[in-house]
Amino acid sequence: MSAGQHSAPAAGVRTRWRRWRRARPFTAGLLIALGGAEMLVTLRAPLGVLLHVGPQGLAAYLVPLVLVICGVLLITTPQQRVFYAVLSLVLGLVSWLTSNLGGFLIGMLLALVGGALAFAWTPVKRRAPRAGPAATPADTTPADTSPAGAAPAGTTPGPREPVDGSAPTESLDALLSAEPGPARHTRAERG
């Protein structure tokens, strides 16, 4: 086998990994889990380094453990990202009191940055495939031509495509015709 035959499956694996990782708040979950793990490690520090701030005991182990679980769940179930983000932000702040100043500030900062990233992350929406290119003037026959701006007799014009991709695709008429609330005639009846 040549070297070119081995690179094709590796490229496919990398592409699938990249697609899977981008479909979820991977970096945010990783930072939250690392922050919780760092807090757990600092709890086992030697007594000369250990600071006794806040209530010791179960809360000192529970907060970092829940942070690690939030990081893992954030990666595996991105649909619940807002709940896990808010929980990790709150627990990151609580860790200042319970877990050696938030794992000597490092774990707390990792959890807070990860929570902020998770809260700000939004899933990528796939774009609908574009319709084929519009007919060019060379493709039309003299019978198909109509006055400038008018559509052929049997078709209704669809929404216009933006030139630069930044403008909305709905026409102004469609936006104005979709008025929220009750119809005008029902408002007049109420008096």
N, C-alpha and C positions, 0 to 999 in steps of 0.2 A: 504494500500500500504506500502511496505517496503522501507527502505532508499535506497536500491540498485536500485530500479526502478526510483528514482528521479535523481540519479547521472548520468545515461546514457544520457539523453537529455542534461544535463549541459555540459558533456564532448564533445558532438557533437557540441554544440554552441561554446565552447571554441576552438575547432579544426577549425571550419569554420571562427571564428574571427581571429585566428592566421594565417590561410591561406590567408584571405583577407588582413590583415595588412602587411604580408610579400610580397604581390604582388604589393606593391606600396611604395614610400618613406614616410612612415607614420611618423617616428620620425622627419625627416627633415621638413615636412609640419607643424607638431605640434610645433617645435621650432620656425619656422618663424612666425606662427600665434601668439604664445605667445610673441615673441619679439615685433611684431606690437601692440598687445594689451597692453603690458607694456609701450610702448611709448605713446599710447593714454591716459593711466592713468596718466602718469607723466605730460602731458599737462594740466591736471586739478588740479595740485598740488597747494597748497597755495602760494600766491605771495612771501612770505619770502623765499621759497625754489626754486621757479621758476627762471631759468636762461634765460635771453633774449639774445640768440646767433643766429645770422642769421636772415633771413627774417621771420617775424611772419605772421600769417594769414593762408591762405589756404594751403600753403605747409606744415605747421606744422601738419595739420590734414590729408592731402592727403597722405603723405609718409607712416605713420603707417597704414592707412586704406588700402592702396594698398598692404602693407606687409601682413596684415591679409587675404586679398583676395587671394594673391599668395599662402599662406600656405594652405588655404582651397582648392584652385584649384589644388595644387600639390598633395593633397591626393585624390581628386576625378578624376583627369585626369593625371595619371602618364606618359602618352605618351608625354606630353609637358614639361617634367621635366627640360630639359636643358634651355628652355626659362624662366621658372619660377625661376630656380636657379640663372641664371645670373641677372635677374631683381631684385631678392631679395638681391643679393650681392651688386648691385649698389645702391639700395634704402637703404640698411643697412649703407653703407658708407655716403650717402647723409643725412641720419638722424642725423649724427654728427652735421651738420650745421643747420638743420631745426627743430629738435624735441628735444630740451633740451639736447644737447650732446648725442644724440641717446638714450634717455630715461635713462639718468645718466649712460651710458655705458652698462647697463644690457640688454636693448632691442636691442641695436646695436650688441652686442656680440651674443645674441641668434639668431638674423637674419643672421649674418655672418656664424655662425657654422651650422645653418640649411641650408643655401644656399650651403655651401661646401658639406654637407652630401647629399643634393639633386643632386648636380652635379656629385658626385662620385657614386651614387646609380645606379645599373644596374639590370634589371629584371632577375629573375631566369629562365633559360631555362630548360624545362623538357627534360630528357634524353630519347632516344628511347629505347624501351624494348629490352633487350638482346636476341639473338638467343639462342636456346636450347644448352645444353652442347655438345661439340664435341664427336664424337664416340671414345670410348676407344679401345685400342688394343684388349681387350677381346671380343668386339662386332664384330670385323672384321673377315671375313673368309679368308682362304688362297688365294682365287681368287681375293679378294679385295686388297690384299697387293700390294704395289708398292715400288720402290726404295725410300730410305729415302729422304724426302723433295718434292717428286713428288706428284701431285694431281692425283686422279683417272681419267681415260680416258675421261669420259663424263662431268666432272665438271671443272669450272674455279675457281681458288682460290680467295677468297674475302680478304678484308683488315684484317690484323692481329689485334687481340685485345691486348692492352698493358698489361703487367704483373702487373705493379703497378698503373695504372690509370692516370699517369702523362704524358706519352708519347703520341704523336699524333697517331691517328688510321689509317691514310692513309699510304700506303707503299711508299717507296722512288721512285719506278718506276712510281707510279701514280702522285707523285708530280713533277717529272722531265718531264713526258710526257705532262703535261699541261703547255706548254710554252706560256706566254702572247705575244701579238703582232702579226704581220703578219707572214705568213709561210716563211720558209727559201727560197723557190724558188721565192717568190715575192720580197724578198730583193735583190736577185742577178739580177733581171730584171731591177731594178731601176738604177743600174750601179753606 
